[in-house]
Amino acid sequence: MRTTLDLNESLLTEAMQWTGELTKTAVINEALKQIIDSRKRLKLVELAGKVKLDVDPDITRNRVKPR
């Protein structure tokens, strides 16, 4: 999809240097992926302690045999 954007050139240049991406499109796509991944992780952190799982970590990690 083609879009016209008014980007901060110095931020874009620095992002390209940090990521090693060679094109503006690649660095913007990478930034979008990072934003999405970051927000998904935050949602998971918000669930900490709110989900009750009936799982025995010793069995799951093959430390002991199931009863």
C-alpha positions in Angstrom: 0.0 0.0 0.0 1.4 3.4 -1.0 1.1 6.2 1.6 2.5 9.6 1.8 4.1 10.3 5.2 5.8 13.3 6.8 8.6 11.6 8.8 11.3 13.0 11.0 14.3 12.3 8.9 16.8 12.2 11.8 14.7 9.6 13.6 14.3 7.5 10.5 18.0 7.6 9.8 18.9 6.6 13.3 16.3 3.8 13.2 17.9 2.6 10.0 21.3 2.6 11.6 20.1 0.7 14.7 18.2 -1.9 12.8 20.5 -2.3 9.8 17.5 -2.0 7.5 18.4 -0.6 4.1 15.1 1.0 3.1 12.6 3.3 4.7 9.9 0.8 4.1 11.7 -2.0 5.8 12.5 0.1 8.9 8.9 1.3 9.2 7.6 -2.2 8.9 10.0 -3.3 11.5 8.9 -0.5 13.8 5.3 -1.4 13.3 6.1 -5.1 14.2 7.9 -3.9 17.3 5.0 -1.7 18.5 2.6 -4.6 18.1 4.8 -7.1 19.9 5.4 -4.6 22.7 1.7 -4.0 23.2 0.9 -7.7 23.1 3.6 -8.3 25.8 2.1 -5.6 28.0 -1.3 -7.3 27.7 0.2 -10.5 28.8 1.9 -8.8 31.8 -1.5 -7.4 32.8 -2.8 -11.0 33.0 -0.2 -12.0 35.5 -1.9 -13.6 38.5 -5.4 -13.4 36.9 -5.3 -16.7 35.1 -5.7 -19.9 37.3 -4.0 -22.9 35.7 -4.2 -26.4 37.1 -0.7 -27.3 36.0 2.1 -29.0 37.9 5.3 -27.5 36.7 7.3 -30.5 37.8 5.3 -32.8 35.6 5.3 -30.3 32.8 9.1 -30.1 32.9 9.4 -33.9 33.1 11.0 -33.7 36.6 8.6 -36.3 38.1 6.2 -38.9 36.6 2.5 -38.0 36.5 0.4 -39.6 39.3 
